[in-house]
Amino acid sequence: GQEWTTNIEILPDHGQGAYWYHAHYHPSVNQQVYGGLSGFMQIGDPLSKVPDFADIPHNLGVIKISQIGTENGGAKLTLTGYDNLGINVTRATMVTVNGEFQPEADGGEGGWQALTLSNQTNDGQFQISLIHTDEEENKTTLPIFQYGEDGHQFPQIRQVKGVLGQD
């Protein structure tokens, strides 16, 4: 039943890009993150510095892992927030993007679009692909280009080959 507002001064020379935040209440950081208590923060707009990309659509994908406790052979599911610290609980792991399991999105008429991905897990690495499906259900994997990582803009936009964040 309580609320508050926190104002954070961002200095002009702070790196522009995507960041995430979460509670740091010890010893329950992992339970809180796995229970969904984290958020996204965008500082500035790195693409505004690239003339041809200043006005393209921007999209956000917040990736989270939730731990789902199971009882009675899966008949009852509860959000547990437990991690792997020796707690003996039967659970399933669910990965969501913006709170949805295996979401689909309409890219509109196509063309360039910016997609900011925020991995809000403490130990998850994900293989990301964008798949275009046409009217006949034909599927094509779309190329991905990376312009920054962890709040740092790259000196040039580069095509991803292999895993995001690795050349």
SENUBA-439359 format. One record per residue: residue number from 1; residue in three letters; z, x, y of N, C-alpha, C in turn. Coordinates in steps of 0.1 Angstrom, whole numbers, plus 5000, padded with zeros to 4 digits. Each point is the difference from the previous one (the first is absolute). Layout:
<atom num="NUM" residu="Ala" n_up="Z" n_east="X" n_north="Y" ca_up="Z" ca_east="X" ca_north="Y" c_up="Z" c_east="X" c_north="Y"/>
...
This chain:
<atom num="1" residu="Gly" n_up="5000" n_east="5008" n_north="4988" ca_up="5000" ca_east="4992" ca_north="5012" c_up="5000" c_east="5008" c_north="5013"/>
<atom num="2" residu="Gln" n_up="4998" n_east="5013" n_north="4998" ca_up="5000" ca_east="5009" ca_north="5012" c_up="4986" c_east="5005" c_north="5003"/>
<atom num="3" residu="Glu" n_up="4998" n_east="5004" n_north="5012" ca_up="4987" ca_east="5007" ca_north="5004" c_up="5003" c_east="5009" c_north="5011"/>
<atom num="4" residu="Trp" n_up="4991" n_east="5010" n_north="5001" ca_up="5001" ca_east="5009" ca_north="5011" c_up="4986" c_east="5006" c_north="5003"/>
<atom num="5" residu="Thr" n_up="4998" n_east="5006" n_north="5012" ca_up="4988" ca_east="5006" ca_north="5004" c_up="5002" c_east="5015" c_north="5002"/>
<atom num="6" residu="Thr" n_up="4992" n_east="5008" n_north="4994" ca_up="5001" ca_east="5014" ca_north="5002" c_up="4988" c_east="5005" c_north="5007"/>
<atom num="7" residu="Asn" n_up="5001" n_east="5007" n_north="5011" ca_up="4989" ca_east="5006" ca_north="5008" c_up="5000" c_east="5015" c_north="4997"/>
<atom num="8" residu="Ile" n_up="4988" n_east="5005" n_north="4996" ca_up="4999" ca_east="5014" ca_north="4997" c_up="4990" c_east="5006" c_north="5010"/>
<atom num="9" residu="Glu" n_up="5004" n_east="5010" n_north="5007" ca_up="4991" ca_east="5006" ca_north="5010" c_up="4991" c_east="5009" c_north="4992"/>
<atom num="10" residu="Ile" n_up="4987" n_east="4998" n_north="5002" ca_up="4989" ca_east="5008" ca_north="4994" c_up="4995" c_east="5009" c_north="5011"/>
<atom num="11" residu="Leu" n_up="5001" n_east="5013" n_north="4998" ca_up="4996" ca_east="5010" ca_north="5010" c_up="4985" c_east="5001" c_north="5000"/>
<atom num="12" residu="Pro" n_up="4994" n_east="5003" n_north="5012" ca_up="4985" ca_east="5000" ca_north="5001" c_up="4993" c_east="5009" c_north="4990"/>
<atom num="13" residu="Asp" n_up="5007" n_east="5011" n_north="4996" ca_up="4993" ca_east="5010" ca_north="4992" c_up="5003" c_east="4997" c_north="4985"/>
<atom num="14" residu="His" n_up="5006" n_east="4989" n_north="4996" ca_up="5003" ca_east="4996" ca_north="4987" c_up="4987" c_east="4998" c_north="4992"/>
<atom num="15" residu="Gly" n_up="4999" n_east="5004" n_north="4988" ca_up="4988" ca_east="4998" ca_north="4992" c_up="4997" c_east="4985" c_north="4998"/>
<atom num="16" residu="Gln" n_up="4987" n_east="4997" n_north="5002" ca_up="4996" ca_east="4986" ca_north="4998" c_up="4996" c_east="4998" c_north="4985"/>
<atom num="17" residu="Gly" n_up="5003" n_east="4988" n_north="4996" ca_up="4997" ca_east="4997" ca_north="4986" c_up="5010" c_east="4990" c_north="4994"/>
<atom num="18" residu="Ala" n_up="4999" n_east="4999" n_north="4987" ca_up="5008" ca_east="4990" ca_north="4992" c_up="5013" c_east="5007" c_north="4995"/>
<atom num="19" residu="Tyr" n_up="5010" n_east="4992" n_north="5001" ca_up="5013" ca_east="5005" ca_north="4995" c_up="5007" c_east="4988" c_north="4993"/>
<atom num="20" residu="Trp" n_up="5010" n_east="5003" n_north="4992" ca_up="5008" ca_east="4990" ca_north="4994" c_up="5015" c_east="5003" c_north="5002"/>
<atom num="21" residu="Tyr" n_up="5008" n_east="4990" n_north="4999" ca_up="5015" ca_east="5002" ca_north="5002" c_up="5007" c_east="4992" c_north="4989"/>
<atom num="22" residu="His" n_up="5012" n_east="5004" n_north="4998" ca_up="5009" ca_east="4993" ca_north="4990" c_up="5014" c_east="5004" c_north="5003"/>
<atom num="23" residu="Ala" n_up="5009" n_east="4992" n_north="4995" ca_up="5015" ca_east="5003" ca_north="5002" c_up="5004" c_east="5013" c_north="4993"/>
<atom num="24" residu="His" n_up="5010" n_east="5006" n_north="5006" ca_up="5005" ca_east="5012" ca_north="4994" c_up="5015" c_east="4999" c_north="4996"/>
<atom num="25" residu="Tyr" n_up="5004" n_east="4988" n_north="4996" ca_up="5014" ca_east="4998" ca_north="4996" c_up="5002" c_east="5006" c_north="4986"/>
<atom num="26" residu="His" n_up="5007" n_east="5011" n_north="4999" ca_up="5003" ca_east="5007" ca_north="4988" c_up="5012" c_east="4993" c_north="4993"/>
<atom num="27" residu="Pro" n_up="5000" n_east="4998" n_north="4988" ca_up="4992" ca_east="5005" ca_north="4989" c_up="4989" c_east="4989" c_north="4995"/>
<atom num="28" residu="Ser" n_up="4996" n_east="4991" n_north="5009" ca_up="4992" ca_east="4989" ca_north="4995" c_up="4986" c_east="5000" c_north="5006"/>
<atom num="29" residu="Val" n_up="4995" n_east="5012" n_north="5004" ca_up="4986" ca_east="5000" ca_north="5006" c_up="4990" c_east="4995" c_north="4991"/>
<atom num="30" residu="Asn" n_up="5000" n_east="5005" n_north="4987" ca_up="4990" ca_east="4997" ca_north="4991" c_up="5000" c_east="4985" c_north="4997"/>
<atom num="31" residu="Gln" n_up="5012" n_east="4994" n_north="4998" ca_up="5001" ca_east="4986" ca_north="4997" c_up="4995" c_east="4992" c_north="5012"/>
<atom num="32" residu="Gln" n_up="5002" n_east="5004" n_north="5012" ca_up="4995" ca_east="4993" ca_north="5011" c_up="4985" c_east="5001" c_north="5001"/>
<atom num="33" residu="Val" n_up="4994" n_east="5012" n_north="4999" ca_up="4986" ca_east="5002" ca_north="5000" c_up="4993" c_east="4992" c_north="4989"/>
<atom num="34" residu="Tyr" n_up="5005" n_east="5001" n_north="4988" ca_up="4994" ca_east="4992" ca_north="4988" c_up="5002" c_east="4985" c_north="5002"/>
<atom num="35" residu="Gly" n_up="5010" n_east="4996" n_north="5008" ca_up="5002" ca_east="4986" ca_north="5002" c_up="4992" c_east="4995" c_north="5012"/>
<atom num="36" residu="Gly" n_up="4991" n_east="5009" n_north="5006" ca_up="4991" ca_east="4996" ca_north="5010" c_up="5004" c_east="5002" c_north="5014"/>
<atom num="37" residu="Leu" n_up="5012" n_east="5007" n_north="5002" ca_up="5005" ca_east="5002" ca_north="5014" c_up="4993" c_east="5013" c_north="5006"/>
<atom num="38" residu="Ser" n_up="4988" n_east="4998" n_north="5005" ca_up="4993" ca_east="5011" ca_north="5007" c_up="4990" c_east="4993" c_north="5009"/>
<atom num="39" residu="Gly" n_up="4994" n_east="5008" n_north="5009" ca_up="4991" ca_east="4994" ca_north="5010" c_up="4990" c_east="5010" c_north="5005"/>
<atom num="40" residu="Phe" n_up="4990" n_east="4995" n_north="5007" ca_up="4989" ca_east="5008" ca_north="5004" c_up="5000" c_east="5002" c_north="5016"/>
<atom num="41" residu="Met" n_up="4996" n_east="5011" n_north="5005" ca_up="5000" ca_east="5002" ca_north="5014" c_up="4987" c_east="5008" c_north="5003"/>
<atom num="42" residu="Gln" n_up="4992" n_east="4995" n_north="5010" ca_up="4988" ca_east="5007" ca_north="5004" c_up="5003" c_east="5006" c_north="5014"/>
<atom num="43" residu="Ile" n_up="4998" n_east="5013" n_north="5002" ca_up="5001" ca_east="5006" ca_north="5013" c_up="4987" c_east="5004" c_north="5005"/>
<atom num="44" residu="Gly" n_up="4995" n_east="4994" n_north="5011" ca_up="4987" ca_east="5003" ca_north="5006" c_up="4989" c_east="4995" c_north="4991"/>
<atom num="45" residu="Asp" n_up="4988" n_east="5004" n_north="5003" ca_up="4988" ca_east="4996" ca_north="4992" c_up="4991" c_east="5012" c_north="4999"/>
<atom num="46" residu="Pro" n_up="5002" n_east="5008" n_north="4989" ca_up="4992" ca_east="5012" ca_north="4999" c_up="4985" c_east="4998" c_north="5001"/>
<atom num="47" residu="Leu" n_up="4995" n_east="4988" n_north="4995" ca_up="4986" ca_east="4998" ca_north="5000" c_up="4994" c_east="4997" c_north="5014"/>
<atom num="48" residu="Ser" n_up="5009" n_east="4997" n_north="5009" ca_up="4995" ca_east="4998" ca_north="5014" c_up="4995" c_east="5013" c_north="5006"/>
<atom num="49" residu="Lys" n_up="5003" n_east="5011" n_north="4994" ca_up="4995" ca_east="5013" ca_north="5005" c_up="4986" c_east="5003" c_north="4995"/>
<atom num="50" residu="Val" n_up="4995" n_east="4992" n_north="4991" ca_up="4987" ca_east="5002" ca_north="4994" c_up="4991" c_east="4989" c_north="5006"/>
<atom num="51" residu="Pro" n_up="4991" n_east="5003" n_north="5009" ca_up="4992" ca_east="4990" ca_north="5007" c_up="4993" c_east="4989" c_north="4991"/>
<atom num="52" residu="Asp" n_up="4994" n_east="5004" n_north="4989" ca_up="4993" ca_east="4991" ca_north="4992" c_up="5009" c_east="4991" c_north="4992"/>
<atom num="53" residu="Phe" n_up="5013" n_east="5003" n_north="4999" ca_up="5009" ca_east="4993" ca_north="4992" c_up="5011" c_east="4992" c_north="5008"/>
<atom num="54" residu="Ala" n_up="5000" n_east="5001" n_north="5013" ca_up="5010" ca_east="4994" ca_north="5008" c_up="5001" c_east="4985" c_north="4998"/>
<atom num="55" residu="Asp" n_up="4989" n_east="4993" n_north="4997" ca_up="5001" ca_east="4986" ca_north="5000" c_up="4998" c_east="4994" c_north="4986"/>
<atom num="56" residu="Ile" n_up="5001" n_east="5008" n_north="4990" ca_up="4998" ca_east="4994" ca_north="4986" c_up="5012" c_east="4992" c_north="4996"/>
<atom num="57" residu="Pro" n_up="4999" n_east="4991" n_north="4990" ca_up="5012" ca_east="4993" ca_north="4996" c_up="5010" c_east="5009" c_north="4993"/>
<atom num="58" residu="His" n_up="5013" n_east="4998" n_north="5003" ca_up="5011" ca_east="5007" ca_north="4994" c_up="5007" c_east="4991" c_north="4990"/>
<atom num="59" residu="Asn" n_up="5003" n_east="5006" n_north="4989" ca_up="5007" ca_east="4992" ca_north="4989" c_up="5012" c_east="5009" c_north="4996"/>
<atom num="60" residu="Leu" n_up="5010" n_east="4993" n_north="4994" ca_up="5012" ca_east="5007" ca_north="4996" c_up="5004" c_east="4995" c_north="4986"/>
<atom num="61" residu="Gly" n_up="5002" n_east="5010" n_north="4991" ca_up="5005" ca_east="4998" ca_north="4986" c_up="5013" c_east="5006" c_north="4998"/>
<atom num="62" residu="Val" n_up="5011" n_east="4993" n_north="4999" ca_up="5013" ca_east="5005" ca_north="4997" c_up="5002" c_east="4999" c_north="4985"/>
<atom num="63" residu="Ile" n_up="5001" n_east="5012" n_north="4994" ca_up="5002" ca_east="5001" ca_north="4985" c_up="5015" c_east="5002" c_north="4997"/>
<atom num="64" residu="Lys" n_up="5005" n_east="4991" n_north="4992" ca_up="5014" ca_east="5000" ca_north="4996" c_up="5002" c_east="4998" c_north="4985"/>
<atom num="65" residu="Ile" n_up="5010" n_east="5007" n_north="4994" ca_up="5003" ca_east="4998" ca_north="4986" c_up="5013" c_east="4991" c_north="5001"/>
<atom num="66" residu="Ser" n_up="5000" n_east="4989" n_north="4992" ca_up="5012" ca_east="4992" ca_north="4998" c_up="5004" c_east="5001" c_north="4986"/>
<atom num="67" residu="Gln" n_up="5013" n_east="5001" n_north="4998" ca_up="5006" ca_east="5000" ca_north="4986" c_up="5005" c_east="4985" c_north="4997"/>
<atom num="68" residu="Ile" n_up="4994" n_east="4995" n_north="4990" ca_up="5003" ca_east="4986" ca_north="4996" c_up="5009" c_east="5001" c_north="4987"/>
<atom num="69" residu="Gly" n_up="5012" n_east="4995" n_north="5001" ca_up="5009" ca_east="4999" ca_north="4988" c_up="4996" c_east="4988" c_north="4992"/>
<atom num="70" residu="Thr" n_up="5001" n_east="5002" n_north="4987" ca_up="4996" ca_east="4989" ca_north="4991" c_up="5012" c_east="4997" c_north="4991"/>
<atom num="71" residu="Glu" n_up="5002" n_east="4987" n_north="4997" ca_up="5010" ca_east="4995" ca_north="4991" c_up="4994" c_east="4990" c_north="4991"/>
<atom num="72" residu="Asn" n_up="5006" n_east="4998" n_north="4988" ca_up="4995" ca_east="4991" ca_north="4990" c_up="4986" c_east="5002" c_north="4997"/>
<atom num="73" residu="Gly" n_up="4996" n_east="5012" n_north="4997" ca_up="4986" ca_east="5003" ca_north="4996" c_up="4990" c_east="4997" c_north="5011"/>
<atom num="74" residu="Gly" n_up="5004" n_east="5001" n_north="5012" ca_up="4991" ca_east="4998" ca_north="5011" c_up="5000" c_east="4986" c_north="5006"/>
<atom num="75" residu="Ala" n_up="5009" n_east="4991" n_north="4994" ca_up="5000" ca_east="4986" ca_north="5005" c_up="5006" c_east="4999" c_north="5014"/>
<atom num="76" residu="Lys" n_up="5009" n_east="5010" n_north="5004" ca_up="5005" ca_east="5000" ca_north="5013" c_up="4997" c_east="5014" c_north="5006"/>
<atom num="77" residu="Leu" n_up="4994" n_east="4999" n_north="5012" ca_up="4997" ca_east="5012" ca_north="5008" c_up="5007" c_east="5001" c_north="5013"/>
<atom num="78" residu="Thr" n_up="5006" n_east="5011" n_north="5003" ca_up="5007" ca_east="5002" ca_north="5013" c_up="4996" c_east="5013" c_north="5006"/>
<atom num="79" residu="Leu" n_up="5000" n_east="5001" n_north="5013" ca_up="4997" ca_east="5012" ca_north="5008" c_up="5013" c_east="5008" c_north="4999"/>
<atom num="80" residu="Thr" n_up="4999" n_east="5012" n_north="4993" ca_up="5012" ca_east="5008" ca_north="4997" c_up="5002" c_east="5011" c_north="5011"/>
<atom num="81" residu="Gly" n_up="4989" n_east="5006" n_north="5004" ca_up="5002" ca_east="5012" ca_north="5009" c_up="5005" c_east="5012" c_north="4993"/>
<atom num="82" residu="Tyr" n_up="5001" n_east="5000" n_north="4987" ca_up="5006" ca_east="5012" ca_north="4993" c_up="4989" c_east="5011" c_north="4999"/>
<atom num="83" residu="Asp" n_up="5005" n_east="5012" n_north="4999" ca_up="4990" ca_east="5011" ca_north="4998" c_up="5004" c_east="5006" c_north="4986"/>
<atom num="84" residu="Asn" n_up="4996" n_east="5013" n_north="4998" ca_up="5002" ca_east="5006" ca_north="4987" c_up="5012" c_east="5009" c_north="5000"/>
<atom num="85" residu="Leu" n_up="5011" n_east="4996" n_north="5005" ca_up="5012" ca_east="5009" ca_north="5001" c_up="5010" c_east="4996" c_north="4989"/>
<atom num="86" residu="Gly" n_up="4995" n_east="4997" n_north="4988" ca_up="5008" ca_east="4998" ca_north="4989" c_up="5006" c_east="4986" c_north="4999"/>
<atom num="87" residu="Ile" n_up="4995" n_east="4991" n_north="5008" ca_up="5005" ca_east="4986" ca_north="4999" c_up="4993" c_east="4993" c_north="4989"/>
<atom num="88" residu="Asn" n_up="5007" n_east="4995" n_north="4990" ca_up="4994" ca_east="4994" ca_north="4988" c_up="4997" c_east="4985" c_north="5003"/>
<atom num="89" residu="Val" n_up="4988" n_east="4998" n_north="5004" ca_up="4995" ca_east="4986" ca_north="5003" c_up="4986" c_east="4999" c_north="4995"/>
<atom num="90" residu="Thr" n_up="4997" n_east="4989" n_north="4993" ca_up="4986" ca_east="4998" ca_north="4996" c_up="4992" c_east="4995" c_north="5012"/>
<atom num="91" residu="Arg" n_up="4989" n_east="5007" n_north="5003" ca_up="4993" ca_east="4996" ca_north="5012" c_up="4985" c_east="5003" c_north="4999"/>
<atom num="92" residu="Ala" n_up="4993" n_east="4994" n_north="5009" ca_up="4985" ca_east="5003" ca_north="5001" c_up="4998" c_east="5005" c_north="5014"/>
<atom num="93" residu="Thr" n_up="4989" n_east="5008" n_north="5001" ca_up="4997" ca_east="5005" ca_north="5014" c_up="4987" c_east="4993" c_north="5004"/>
<atom num="94" residu="Met" n_up="5001" n_east="4995" n_north="5013" ca_up="4988" ca_east="4993" ca_north="5005" c_up="4996" c_east="5007" c_north="5013"/>
<atom num="95" residu="Val" n_up="4987" n_east="5004" n_north="5001" ca_up="4995" ca_east="5006" ca_north="5012" c_up="4993" c_east="4989" c_north="5008"/>
<atom num="96" residu="Thr" n_up="5003" n_east="4999" n_north="5013" ca_up="4994" ca_east="4990" ca_north="5009" c_up="4993" c_east="5007" c_north="5012"/>
<atom num="97" residu="Val" n_up="4990" n_east="4993" n_north="5005" ca_up="4994" ca_east="5004" ca_north="5013" c_up="5002" c_east="4988" c_north="5010"/>
<atom num="98" residu="Asn" n_up="5008" n_east="5003" n_north="5010" ca_up="5003" ca_east="4989" ca_north="5010" c_up="5007" c_east="4989" c_north="4993"/>
<atom num="99" residu="Gly" n_up="5008" n_east="5003" n_north="4990" ca_up="5008" ca_east="4990" ca_north="4993" c_up="4992" c_east="4992" c_north="4989"/>
<atom num="100" residu="Glu" n_up="4988" n_east="5004" n_north="4998" ca_up="4991" ca_east="4993" ca_north="4990" c_up="4997" c_east="5009" c_north="4988"/>
<atom num="101" residu="Phe" n_up="5000" n_east="4995" n_north="4988" ca_up="4996" ca_east="5007" ca_north="4988" c_up="4985" c_east="4999" c_north="4999"/>
<atom num="102" residu="Gln" n_up="4993" n_east="5011" n_north="4999" ca_up="4986" ca_east="5001" ca_north="4998" c_up="4992" c_east="4991" c_north="5010"/>
<atom num="103" residu="Pro" n_up="5002" n_east="5003" n_north="5013" ca_up="4994" ca_east="4992" ca_north="5010" c_up="4985" c_east="5002" c_north="5002"/>
<atom num="104" residu="Glu" n_up="4994" n_east="4990" n_north="5005" ca_up="4985" ca_east="5001" ca_north="5003" c_up="4999" c_east="4997" c_north="5015"/>
<atom num="105" residu="Ala" n_up="4990" n_east="5006" n_north="5007" ca_up="4998" ca_east="4997" ca_north="5014" c_up="4985" c_east="4999" c_north="5003"/>
<atom num="106" residu="Asp" n_up="4997" n_east="4992" n_north="5010" ca_up="4986" ca_east="4998" ca_north="5004" c_up="4998" c_east="5010" c_north="5011"/>
<atom num="107" residu="Gly" n_up="4990" n_east="5009" n_north="4998" ca_up="4997" ca_east="5010" ca_north="5010" c_up="4990" c_east="4995" c_north="5011"/>
<atom num="108" residu="Gly" n_up="4998" n_east="4987" n_north="5000" ca_up="4991" ca_east="4995" ca_north="5010" c_up="4985" c_east="5004" c_north="4998"/>
<atom num="109" residu="Glu" n_up="4994" n_east="5003" n_north="5011" ca_up="4985" ca_east="5004" ca_north="4999" c_up="4998" c_east="5014" c_north="4996"/>
<atom num="110" residu="Gly" n_up="5011" n_east="5008" n_north="4997" ca_up="4998" ca_east="5013" ca_north="4996" c_up="5000" c_east="5010" c_north="5011"/>
<atom num="111" residu="Gly" n_up="4996" n_east="5012" n_north="4998" ca_up="5000" ca_east="5010" ca_north="5010" c_up="5013" c_east="5008" c_north="4999"/>
<atom num="112" residu="Trp" n_up="5002" n_east="5009" n_north="5010" ca_up="5012" ca_east="5009" ca_north="5000" c_up="5012" c_east="4991" c_north="5002"/>
<atom num="113" residu="Gln" n_up="5011" n_east="5003" n_north="4993" ca_up="5013" ca_east="4994" ca_north="5003" c_up="5011" c_east="5011" c_north="4998"/>
<atom num="114" residu="Ala" n_up="5010" n_east="5000" n_north="5007" ca_up="5012" ca_east="5009" ca_north="4999" c_up="5010" c_east="4993" c_north="4991"/>
<atom num="115" residu="Leu" n_up="5005" n_east="5008" n_north="4990" ca_up="5011" ca_east="4995" ca_north="4991" c_up="5011" c_east="5010" c_north="5000"/>
<atom num="116" residu="Thr" n_up="5011" n_east="4996" n_north="5006" ca_up="5012" ca_east="5008" ca_north="5000" c_up="5008" c_east="4996" c_north="4987"/>
<atom num="117" residu="Leu" n_up="5003" n_east="5010" n_north="4992" ca_up="5008" ca_east="4997" ca_north="4988" c_up="5014" c_east="5006" c_north="5002"/>
<atom num="118" residu="Ser" n_up="5010" n_east="4993" n_north="4998" ca_up="5014" ca_east="5004" ca_north="5001" c_up="5007" c_east="5000" c_north="4987"/>
<atom num="119" residu="Asn" n_up="5002" n_east="5011" n_north="4993" ca_up="5006" ca_east="5001" ca_north="4987" c_up="5015" c_east="5000" c_north="5003"/>
<atom num="120" residu="Gln" n_up="5007" n_east="4989" n_north="4997" ca_up="5014" ca_east="4998" ca_north="5003" c_up="5008" c_east="5001" c_north="4987"/>
<atom num="121" residu="Thr" n_up="4997" n_east="5010" n_north="4992" ca_up="5008" ca_east="5003" ca_north="4988" c_up="5005" c_east="5014" c_north="5001"/>
<atom num="122" residu="Asn" n_up="5010" n_east="5003" n_north="4993" ca_up="5005" ca_east="5014" ca_north="5001" c_up="4995" c_east="5009" c_north="4988"/>
<atom num="123" residu="Asp" n_up="4993" n_east="4994" n_north="4991" ca_up="4995" ca_east="5008" ca_north="4989" c_up="4987" c_east="4995" c_north="4994"/>
<atom num="124" residu="Gly" n_up="4993" n_east="4992" n_north="5007" ca_up="4987" ca_east="4994" ca_north="4995" c_up="4988" c_east="5007" c_north="5006"/>
<atom num="125" residu="Gln" n_up="4990" n_east="5003" n_north="4992" ca_up="4987" ca_east="5005" ca_north="5005" c_up="4990" c_east="4990" c_north="4994"/>
<atom num="126" residu="Phe" n_up="4990" n_east="4996" n_north="5007" ca_up="4991" ca_east="4990" ca_north="4996" c_up="4985" c_east="5004" c_north="5001"/>
<atom num="127" residu="Gln" n_up="4992" n_east="4996" n_north="4990" ca_up="4986" ca_east="5002" ca_north="5001" c_up="4994" c_east="4988" c_north="5007"/>
<atom num="128" residu="Ile" n_up="4994" n_east="5002" n_north="5012" ca_up="4995" ca_east="4989" ca_north="5008" c_up="4985" c_east="5000" c_north="4999"/>
<atom num="129" residu="Ser" n_up="4994" n_east="4988" n_north="4999" ca_up="4986" ca_east="4998" ca_north="5001" c_up="4997" c_east="4987" c_north="5007"/>
<atom num="130" residu="Leu" n_up="4989" n_east="5000" n_north="5007" ca_up="4995" ca_east="4987" ca_north="5006" c_up="4988" c_east="4996" c_north="4993"/>
<atom num="131" residu="Ile" n_up="5000" n_east="4988" n_north="4995" ca_up="4988" ca_east="4995" ca_north="4992" c_up="4994" c_east="4988" c_north="5006"/>
<atom num="132" residu="His" n_up="4987" n_east="5001" n_north="5003" ca_up="4992" ca_east="4989" ca_north="5005" c_up="4995" c_east="4992" c_north="4989"/>
<atom num="133" residu="Thr" n_up="5001" n_east="4987" n_north="5001" ca_up="4995" ca_east="4990" ca_north="4990" c_up="4990" c_east="4991" c_north="5007"/>
<atom num="134" residu="Asp" n_up="4987" n_east="5000" n_north="4996" ca_up="4991" ca_east="4991" ca_north="5006" c_up="4999" c_east="4986" c_north="4994"/>
<atom num="135" residu="Glu" n_up="4991" n_east="4992" n_north="5005" ca_up="4999" ca_east="4986" ca_north="4995" c_up="4998" c_east="4999" c_north="4985"/>
<atom num="136" residu="Glu" n_up="4993" n_east="5010" n_north="4994" ca_up="4998" ca_east="4999" ca_north="4986" c_up="5011" c_east="5007" c_north="4992"/>
<atom num="137" residu="Glu" n_up="5011" n_east="5003" n_north="5006" ca_up="5011" ca_east="5007" ca_north="4994" c_up="4997" c_east="5015" c_north="4996"/>
<atom num="138" residu="Asn" n_up="4990" n_east="5006" n_north="5006" ca_up="4998" ca_east="5014" ca_north="4998" c_up="5010" c_east="5008" c_north="5008"/>
<atom num="139" residu="Lys" n_up="5005" n_east="5010" n_north="4994" ca_up="5011" ca_east="5008" ca_north="5007" c_up="4995" c_east="5014" c_north="5003"/>
<atom num="140" residu="Thr" n_up="5003" n_east="5004" n_north="5013" ca_up="4997" ca_east="5014" ca_north="5004" c_up="5012" c_east="5006" c_north="5007"/>
<atom num="141" residu="Thr" n_up="5003" n_east="5012" n_north="4995" ca_up="5011" ca_east="5007" ca_north="5007" c_up="4996" c_east="5006" c_north="5013"/>
<atom num="142" residu="Leu" n_up="5007" n_east="4997" n_north="5011" ca_up="4997" ca_east="5004" ca_north="5013" c_up="5005" c_east="5014" c_north="5003"/>
<atom num="143" residu="Pro" n_up="4993" n_east="5008" n_north="5008" ca_up="5006" ca_east="5013" ca_north="5004" c_up="5012" c_east="4999" c_north="5009"/>
<atom num="144" residu="Ile" n_up="5009" n_east="5009" n_north="4999" ca_up="5012" ca_east="5000" ca_north="5009" c_up="4999" c_east="5013" c_north="5008"/>
<atom num="145" residu="Phe" n_up="5003" n_east="4999" n_north="5013" ca_up="5000" ca_east="5011" ca_north="5009" c_up="5014" c_east="5001" c_north="5006"/>
<atom num="146" residu="Gln" n_up="5006" n_east="5012" n_north="5001" ca_up="5014" ca_east="5001" ca_north="5005" c_up="5000" c_east="5007" c_north="5014"/>
<atom num="147" residu="Tyr" n_up="5008" n_east="4994" n_north="5009" ca_up="5000" ca_east="5006" ca_north="5013" c_up="5014" c_east="5005" c_north="5004"/>
<atom num="148" residu="Gly" n_up="5010" n_east="4998" n_north="4991" ca_up="5014" ca_east="5005" ca_north="5003" c_up="5009" c_east="4998" c_north="4988"/>
<atom num="149" residu="Glu" n_up="5012" n_east="5005" n_north="5001" ca_up="5009" ca_east="4999" ca_north="4989" c_up="5014" c_east="5002" c_north="5005"/>
<atom num="150" residu="Asp" n_up="5010" n_east="4992" n_north="4997" ca_up="5014" ca_east="5001" ca_north="5004" c_up="5002" c_east="5002" c_north="5015"/>
<atom num="151" residu="Gly" n_up="4993" n_east="4993" n_north="5008" ca_up="5001" ca_east="5000" ca_north="5014" c_up="4993" c_east="5012" c_north="5007"/>
<atom num="152" residu="His" n_up="4991" n_east="5007" n_north="4993" ca_up="4993" ca_east="5011" ca_north="5005" c_up="4985" c_east="4997" c_north="4999"/>
<atom num="153" residu="Gln" n_up="4993" n_east="5001" n_north="5011" ca_up="4986" ca_east="4997" ca_north="5000" c_up="4992" c_east="5013" c_north="4997"/>
<atom num="154" residu="Phe" n_up="4990" n_east="4999" n_north="4991" ca_up="4992" ca_east="5012" ca_north="4996" c_up="4991" c_east="5003" c_north="5012"/>
<atom num="155" residu="Pro" n_up="4995" n_east="5013" n_north="5000" ca_up="4991" ca_east="5004" ca_north="5011" c_up="4986" c_east="4994" c_north="4998"/>
<atom num="156" residu="Gln" n_up="4997" n_east="4995" n_north="4987" ca_up="4988" ca_east="4993" ca_north="4998" c_up="5002" c_east="4990" c_north="4989"/>
<atom num="157" residu="Ile" n_up="4991" n_east="4989" n_north="5000" ca_up="5001" ca_east="4990" ca_north="4989" c_up="4993" c_east="5006" c_north="4988"/>
<atom num="158" residu="Arg" n_up="5006" n_east="4999" n_north="4988" ca_up="4994" ca_east="5005" ca_north="4989" c_up="5000" c_east="4990" c_north="4988"/>
<atom num="159" residu="Gln" n_up="4990" n_east="5001" n_north="4992" ca_up="4999" ca_east="4991" ca_north="4988" c_up="5010" c_east="5005" c_north="4989"/>
<atom num="160" residu="Val" n_up="5007" n_east="4990" n_north="4995" ca_up="5009" ca_east="5003" ca_north="4989" c_up="4993" c_east="5002" c_north="4987"/>
<atom num="161" residu="Lys" n_up="5003" n_east="5011" n_north="4994" ca_up="4995" ca_east="5003" ca_north="4986" c_up="5012" c_east="5002" c_north="4991"/>
<atom num="162" residu="Gly" n_up="5001" n_east="4992" n_north="4990" ca_up="5012" ca_east="5001" ca_north="4992" c_up="5011" c_east="4992" c_north="5005"/>
<atom num="163" residu="Val" n_up="5012" n_east="5006" n_north="5002" ca_up="5012" ca_east="4993" ca_north="5004" c_up="5002" c_east="5000" c_north="5015"/>
<atom num="164" residu="Leu" n_up="5004" n_east="4989" n_north="5006" ca_up="5003" ca_east="5000" ca_north="5014" c_up="5010" c_east="5011" c_north="5003"/>
<atom num="165" residu="Gly" n_up="4998" n_east="5007" n_north="5011" ca_up="5009" ca_east="5011" ca_north="5004" c_up="4998" c_east="5013" c_north="4994"/>
<atom num="166" residu="Gln" n_up="4990" n_east="5001" n_north="4991" ca_up="4997" ca_east="5013" ca_north="4994" c_up="4986" c_east="5003" c_north="5001"/>
<atom num="167" residu="Asp" n_up="4996" n_east="5012" n_north="5004" ca_up="4986" ca_east="5003" ca_north="5002" c_up="4994" c_east="5004" c_north="4986"/>
